[in-house]
């Protein structure tokens, strides 16, 4: 596979799922990704753990590589541990955007390429918290149905899309990391 690489499997994500369940107030506190004009993520809910500071100039926010912790970083301690383990695994030196995304059954992320400075500076990973058969991630001519507890490198610089044809929410933690 050229656009996907599985880095780990069977990671215990149950504590993170419990944390998400008791912190439902964290969903959609920040909606830049989901409401920005022409966003491919309009059918997704987000929780930001690390993200850029919001600036008056939205383009400056979107193209900024400097990120900061948001309140969810302090609330989702189990997930924070998995993220920190991933940073160590890939010899990371800088954490970029880190967010949990939720796709309801039937939701889609339309085909797009991630562009701009963050996409070229960072490498993109996904920690799969919940994904059932039918939740399909496509990059180019490759399609993968992630399994809960997997961690994947993905090539977000190529055209990609996601459709959740399963009967449950698809939950992943997107993690951007700059490695040494």
ZAMARGU-4260 file (C-alpha; in steps of 0.2 Angstrom, whole numbers, plus 5000, padded with zeros to 4 digits):
<rodrens>
0) 5000/5000/5000 | 5007/5017/4995 | 4995/5028/5005 | 4992/5019/5021 | 5003/5010/5034
5) 4997/5002/5049 | 5009/5006/5064 | 5000/4997/5078 | 4985/4986/5082 | 4975/4981/5097
10) 4978/4997/5106 | 4967/4998/5121 | 4955/5012/5117 | 4941/5008/5129 | 4947/5021/5142
15) 4946/5034/5128 | 4929/5029/5123 | 4923/5031/5141 | 4931/5048/5142 | 4922/5054/5127
20) 4906/5047/5133 | 4907/5057/5150 | 4914/5073/5141 | 4901/5075/5127 | 4901/5094/5130
25) 4918/5094/5121 | 4910/5091/5104 | 4910/5105/5092 | 4916/5118/5104 | 4927/5124/5089
30) 4919/5123/5071 | 4932/5131/5060 | 4935/5114/5051 | 4917/5110/5049 | 4909/5126/5044
35) 4923/5134/5034 | 4917/5138/5016 | 4919/5122/5004 | 4925/5112/5019 | 4925/5093/5015
40) 4921/5090/5034 | 4904/5097/5035 | 4897/5081/5041 | 4909/5078/5055 | 4909/5083/5073
45) 4926/5088/5081 | 4935/5089/5098 | 4951/5099/5097 | 4965/5093/5108 | 4979/5103/5100
50) 4975/5116/5086 | 4981/5133/5080 | 4976/5149/5089 | 4961/5156/5080 | 4965/5172/5072
55) 4955/5186/5064 | 4962/5181/5047 | 4955/5163/5045 | 4968/5160/5031 | 4982/5163/5043
60) 4975/5151/5056 | 4973/5137/5043 | 4991/5139/5036 | 4999/5140/5054 | 5010/5126/5060
65) 5011/5132/5078 | 4998/5123/5089 | 4992/5125/5107 | 4983/5114/5119 | 4964/5116/5120
70) 4954/5111/5136 | 4950/5093/5129 | 4969/5089/5131 | 4966/5090/5150 | 4950/5080/5150
75) 4954/5066/5139 | 4969/5059/5148 | 4968/5041/5141 | 4969/5047/5124 | 4983/5059/5128
80) 4993/5044/5134 | 4990/5036/5117 | 4995/5051/5108 | 5011/5053/5118 | 5015/5035/5115
85) 5013/5038/5096 | 5024/5053/5096 | 5038/5043/5105 | 5035/5028/5092 | 5038/5040/5077
90) 5052/5050/5085 | 5041/5065/5085 | 5048/5082/5089 | 5033/5093/5087 | 5014/5090/5089
95) 5003/5098/5077 | 4984/5097/5076 | 4977/5084/5086 | 4958/5081/5086 | 4945/5068/5088
100) 4932/5067/5074 | 4915/5058/5074 | 4906/5053/5058 | 4888/5047/5061 | 4881/5033/5051
105) 4879/5038/5033 | 4891/5053/5034 | 4904/5057/5021 | 4920/5067/5020 | 4921/5072/5002
110) 4936/5069/4991 | 4950/5082/4994 | 4969/5084/4997 | 4976/5093/5012 | 4986/5107/5007
115) 4996/5122/5014 | 5010/5123/5027 | 5003/5111/5040 | 5001/5097/5027 | 5018/5098/5020
120) 5027/5101/5038 | 5018/5087/5048 | 5015/5069/5045 | 4997/5063/5048 | 4992/5048/5058
125) 4975/5041/5064 | 4971/5033/5080 | 4956/5022/5077 | 4944/5023/5092 | 4929/5015/5084
130) 4927/5009/5066 | 4915/4995/5061 | 4914/4986/5044 | 4907/4999/5031 | 4917/5014/5037
135) 4928/5016/5022 | 4944/5027/5020 | 4949/5029/5002 | 4966/5037/4996 | 4969/5036/4977
140) 4964/5018/4972 | 4966/5011/4989 | 4952/5008/5002 | 4954/5003/5020 | 4941/4999/5033
145) 4951/5003/5049 | 4948/4992/5065 | 4946/4999/5082 | 4962/5000/5091 | 4973/5002/5075
150) 4985/5016/5072 | 4989/5021/5054 | 5000/5033/5045 | 4990/5041/5030 | 4995/5050/5015
155) 4983/5066/5017 | 4993/5075/5003 | 4984/5064/4990 | 4965/5065/4986 | 4956/5056/5000
160) 4938/5053/5006 | 4929/5044/5020 | 4911/5036/5020 | 4903/5028/5035 | 4892/5015/5029
165) 4892/5006/5046 | 4878/5007/5059 | 4888/5016/5072 | 4898/5032/5074 | 4916/5031/5067
170) 4928/5039/5079 | 4946/5043/5076 | 4959/5054/5083 | 4969/5063/5070 | 4987/5067/5075
175) 4999/5078/5065 | 5017/5075/5070 | 5034/5082/5065 | 5047/5069/5066 | 5066/5071/5069
</rodrens>
